[in-house]
Amino acid sequence: MKININNDPMLVTVEDHIVYMTSISNKIELHISSETLKEVETVSSTHCCVSWYDDNLILRNIENKVVKIPYTGTVAFQTLDECILGKQDRGIKVIFLDMDGVMNIMGDAYRSTDYINLGTQAVEPHLMRRLEYLIEEVEKDGVPVKIVISSSWSEYNVLLTMNRLRFKYMNAFIGRTKRDVKWRGNQIQAWLDETDKNVVKYVVLEDEPCDVCGEKCAIIPKEYVVPVNMDTGLSDKNVEVAINKLKVYRLTSPVGEYSIVKQVIDNVVTQYD
């Protein structure tokens, strides 16, 4: 199937891992992989004809430079297919949550565990509120956020402590990584490999990134990791970075998302070279 998303040329721009394509009537925002990003940057800041062909988004600029964005790893295509086919499952976004150094402070000058004791382990309420804000913001696109515990804490202690502090999103917890694998990055990757859930985005909140994407274990790409300073715990800046990493693309137009999906279907063409 060959589809013209828009007959008007679309201006292509790149920022971080997001590709923006805009014209008078449409705006498309895609989160893509690092490898694909390098290709798209070759047509950045130019106007392109945009089409969808054989599970690829085709960008062609005036100099006849062609870039293909594959279906695999691109949230936009998955969501677009769901809209066209009427599917309800839009997947989940996952936060891999470390506790010590993220939900509490483990610095030399101040350690939460020396001052806070709820009968389990220490969580700073103001850091927990930041996590609540993070979840609230990234769920605004309609894709639910779930939490997987990636910590030395037991699942029981995490749930008990967070519940005692009246954490708003207790239902977001869906389990923990296994502890029988060396290095936290390997534990996270094992969970991703074994889960039957449709994970469209994820981030790792971690105060020791060397165990996840550094010299000890580098299995998780750095773009999925938010390094947290254990002297402060989860900061406002960490939250801002995590929100940007967890955003799912949006299709917007003057009359809403449905009109664009309908336009995509109505503009099916049989000849596009």
C-alpha positions as CSV (number, residue, x, y, z in Angstrom):
1,M,0.0,0.0,0.0
2,K,1.3,3.5,-0.9
3,I,0.0,6.4,1.0
4,N,0.6,10.2,0.7
5,I,0.3,11.7,4.1
6,N,0.2,15.1,2.6
7,N,0.4,16.6,-0.9
8,D,2.1,19.7,0.5
9,P,5.9,19.6,1.1
10,M,6.7,19.2,4.7
11,L,9.5,20.9,6.5
12,V,11.7,18.4,8.3
13,T,13.5,19.3,11.5
14,V,15.4,17.2,14.1
15,E,15.7,17.9,17.8
16,D,17.2,15.3,20.2
17,H,15.6,12.0,19.0
18,I,12.5,13.6,17.6
19,V,11.7,14.3,14.0
20,Y,9.2,17.1,13.3
21,M,7.5,17.3,9.9
22,T,5.2,20.3,9.4
23,S,3.1,21.8,6.6
24,I,0.2,24.2,6.6
25,S,-2.3,21.5,7.5
26,N,-0.4,18.7,9.2
27,K,2.2,18.2,12.0
28,I,3.8,14.8,12.5
29,E,6.2,14.1,15.4
30,L,8.2,10.9,15.5
31,H,10.5,9.4,18.1
32,I,13.1,7.3,16.3
33,S,16.2,5.3,16.9
34,S,19.7,6.7,16.8
35,E,20.6,4.9,13.6
36,T,17.6,6.2,11.7
37,L,18.2,9.7,13.2
38,K,21.5,9.9,11.4
39,E,19.8,9.3,8.1
40,V,17.0,11.8,8.7
41,E,19.6,14.5,9.7
42,T,20.8,14.5,6.0
43,V,17.4,16.0,5.0
44,S,16.9,18.2,8.1
45,S,15.9,21.8,7.5
46,T,14.7,21.0,4.0
47,H,11.2,20.5,2.6
48,C,10.3,16.9,1.7
49,C,7.5,15.0,0.0
50,V,6.3,12.5,2.5
51,S,4.7,9.1,1.7
52,W,4.2,5.8,3.4
53,Y,5.3,2.7,1.4
54,D,6.0,-0.9,2.3
55,D,6.1,-0.2,6.1
56,N,8.5,2.8,5.6
57,L,7.9,6.5,5.8
58,I,9.6,7.9,2.7
59,L,11.1,11.4,2.8
60,R,12.3,12.9,-0.5
61,N,13.6,16.4,-0.7
62,I,14.0,18.7,-3.7
63,E,17.6,17.5,-4.3
64,N,16.1,13.9,-4.6
65,K,17.7,12.8,-1.4
66,V,15.6,9.9,-0.1
67,V,15.4,8.7,3.5
68,K,13.4,5.7,4.8
69,I,12.1,5.5,8.3
70,P,11.3,1.9,9.1
71,Y,8.2,0.6,10.9
72,T,10.3,-1.2,13.5
73,G,11.0,0.9,16.6
74,T,8.9,3.8,15.5
75,V,6.0,4.4,17.8
76,A,4.2,6.5,15.3
77,F,3.5,3.7,12.8
78,Q,2.3,1.4,15.5
79,T,-0.1,4.1,16.8
80,L,-1.2,5.0,13.3
81,D,-2.0,1.3,12.5
82,E,-4.0,1.1,15.7
83,C,-6.0,4.1,14.7
84,I,-6.7,2.8,11.2
85,L,-7.5,-0.8,12.4
86,G,-9.5,0.4,15.5
87,K,-7.3,-1.4,18.0
88,Q,-7.5,-0.2,21.6
89,D,-4.2,-1.4,23.0
90,R,-1.7,1.5,22.7
91,G,0.9,-0.3,24.8
92,I,2.6,1.0,27.9
93,K,5.5,3.2,28.9
94,V,7.7,1.8,31.6
95,I,9.8,3.5,34.3
96,F,12.5,1.3,35.8
97,L,12.8,2.7,39.3
98,D,15.8,2.5,41.5
99,M,15.0,3.5,45.1
100,D,18.2,4.4,47.0
101,G,19.7,7.6,45.6
102,V,16.5,8.2,43.5
103,M,13.6,8.1,45.9
104,N,15.9,9.1,48.8
105,I,19.2,10.9,49.3
106,M,22.3,8.9,49.9
107,G,25.0,11.6,50.0
108,D,27.9,12.0,52.5
109,A,26.3,15.1,54.0
110,Y,22.8,13.7,54.4
111,R,21.4,10.2,54.2
112,S,17.7,9.7,54.3
113,T,18.1,6.4,56.0
114,D,19.6,8.3,59.0
115,Y,16.6,10.4,59.5
116,I,13.5,8.7,58.0
117,N,12.3,5.3,59.2
118,L,8.8,4.1,58.4
119,G,9.4,0.7,59.6
120,T,10.7,-0.4,56.2
121,Q,13.1,1.8,54.3
122,A,13.4,5.5,53.6
123,V,11.6,7.5,50.9
124,E,11.7,11.3,50.8
125,P,8.1,12.6,50.3
126,H,9.2,15.5,48.0
127,L,11.0,13.1,45.7
128,M,8.0,10.9,45.5
129,R,5.9,13.9,44.5
130,R,8.3,14.5,41.7
131,L,7.7,10.9,40.5
132,E,4.0,11.5,40.7
133,Y,4.3,14.6,38.5
134,L,6.4,12.7,36.0
135,I,3.7,10.1,35.6
136,E,1.0,12.6,35.4
137,E,2.7,14.5,32.6
138,V,3.7,11.5,30.4
139,E,0.2,10.0,30.7
140,K,-1.4,13.0,29.0
141,D,-1.0,11.4,25.6
142,G,-3.2,8.5,26.6
143,V,-0.5,5.9,26.9
144,P,-0.4,4.5,30.5
145,V,2.8,4.5,32.6
146,K,3.8,1.5,34.6
147,I,6.6,1.1,37.1
148,V,9.1,-1.8,37.3
149,I,11.2,-1.8,40.5
150,S,14.9,-2.0,39.7
151,S,16.4,-1.9,43.1
152,S,17.9,-3.9,46.0
153,W,14.7,-3.2,47.9
154,S,12.2,-6.0,48.0
155,E,8.9,-5.4,46.1
156,Y,7.1,-5.7,49.5
157,N,9.1,-2.9,51.1
158,V,8.7,-0.6,48.1
159,L,4.9,-1.1,48.0
160,L,4.5,-0.8,51.8
161,T,6.6,2.4,52.0
162,M,5.0,4.1,49.0
163,N,1.5,3.2,50.2
164,R,2.2,4.6,53.6
165,L,3.2,7.9,52.0
166,R,-0.1,7.8,50.0
167,F,1.6,7.5,46.6
168,K,-1.0,8.4,44.0
169,Y,0.0,5.7,41.4
170,M,0.1,2.5,43.4
171,N,-1.6,0.7,40.5
172,A,1.3,1.6,38.3
173,F,3.6,-1.0,39.9
174,I,3.7,-4.2,37.8
175,G,6.6,-6.0,39.3
176,R,10.4,-5.9,39.7
177,T,13.5,-7.1,37.8
178,K,15.0,-10.4,38.8
179,R,18.0,-10.3,41.1
180,D,19.6,-13.6,39.9
181,V,21.4,-11.8,37.0
182,K,24.6,-9.8,37.5
183,W,24.4,-6.0,36.9
184,R,21.3,-4.0,36.8
185,G,21.4,-3.3,33.1
186,N,21.2,-7.1,32.4
187,Q,18.3,-7.4,34.9
188,I,16.4,-4.6,33.0
189,Q,17.1,-6.2,29.6
190,A,16.0,-9.6,30.9
191,W,12.7,-8.1,32.0
192,L,12.2,-6.4,28.6
193,D,13.0,-9.7,26.8
194,E,10.7,-11.8,28.9
195,T,7.7,-9.5,29.3
196,D,4.5,-10.1,27.2
197,K,3.5,-6.4,27.5
198,N,3.7,-4.0,24.6
199,V,6.4,-1.6,25.8
200,V,6.5,1.5,23.5
201,K,8.8,3.6,25.6
202,Y,10.9,3.2,28.7
203,V,13.3,5.1,30.9
204,V,15.7,4.0,33.7
205,L,16.0,6.2,36.8
206,E,19.3,5.2,38.2
207,D,21.9,6.8,40.6
208,E,24.6,4.4,39.4
209,P,24.4,4.4,35.6
210,C,27.7,2.5,35.3
211,D,25.7,-0.6,36.2
212,V,23.3,0.0,33.4
213,C,24.9,1.9,30.5
214,G,28.5,2.4,31.6
215,E,31.8,0.6,32.2
216,K,30.4,-2.2,34.3
217,C,27.4,-3.0,32.0
218,A,26.6,-1.2,28.8
219,I,23.6,-3.2,27.6
220,I,21.0,-0.4,27.9
221,P,21.5,2.4,25.4
222,K,22.3,5.7,27.2
223,E,19.4,7.5,25.6
224,Y,17.0,5.4,27.8
225,V,18.8,6.2,31.1
226,V,18.3,9.2,33.3
227,P,21.3,9.5,35.7
228,V,20.3,10.7,39.1
229,N,22.6,12.3,41.6
230,M,22.4,10.4,44.9
231,D,23.2,13.6,46.8
232,T,19.9,15.1,45.7
233,G,17.7,12.3,44.6
234,L,15.3,12.7,41.7
235,S,15.5,16.3,40.7
236,D,13.3,18.6,38.7
237,K,15.8,18.4,35.8
238,N,15.7,14.6,35.9
239,V,11.9,14.7,35.7
240,E,12.1,17.1,32.7
241,V,14.5,14.8,30.9
242,A,12.4,11.7,31.6
243,I,9.2,13.4,30.4
244,N,10.9,14.2,27.1
245,K,12.2,10.6,26.7
246,L,8.7,9.1,27.4
247,K,6.8,11.3,25.1
248,V,4.9,9.5,22.3
249,Y,4.5,11.2,19.0
250,R,1.3,13.2,18.3
251,L,-0.6,13.8,15.1
252,T,-2.3,17.2,15.3
253,S,-4.3,19.3,12.9
254,P,-6.8,22.2,13.1
255,V,-9.7,19.6,13.3
256,G,-8.0,16.9,15.3
257,E,-6.2,13.5,15.0
258,Y,-9.1,11.6,13.4
259,S,-9.2,13.9,10.3
260,I,-5.5,13.2,9.6
261,V,-6.0,9.5,9.9
262,K,-8.9,9.8,7.6
263,Q,-6.9,12.0,5.2
264,V,-4.1,9.3,5.2
265,I,-6.7,6.7,4.2
266,D,-8.4,8.9,1.6
267,N,-5.1,9.8,-0.1
268,V,-4.1,6.3,-1.0
269,V,-2.3,6.4,-4.3
270,T,-1.1,3.7,-6.6
271,Q,1.8,5.5,-8.3
272,Y,4.6,7.1,-6.3
273,D,8.2,6.9,-7.5
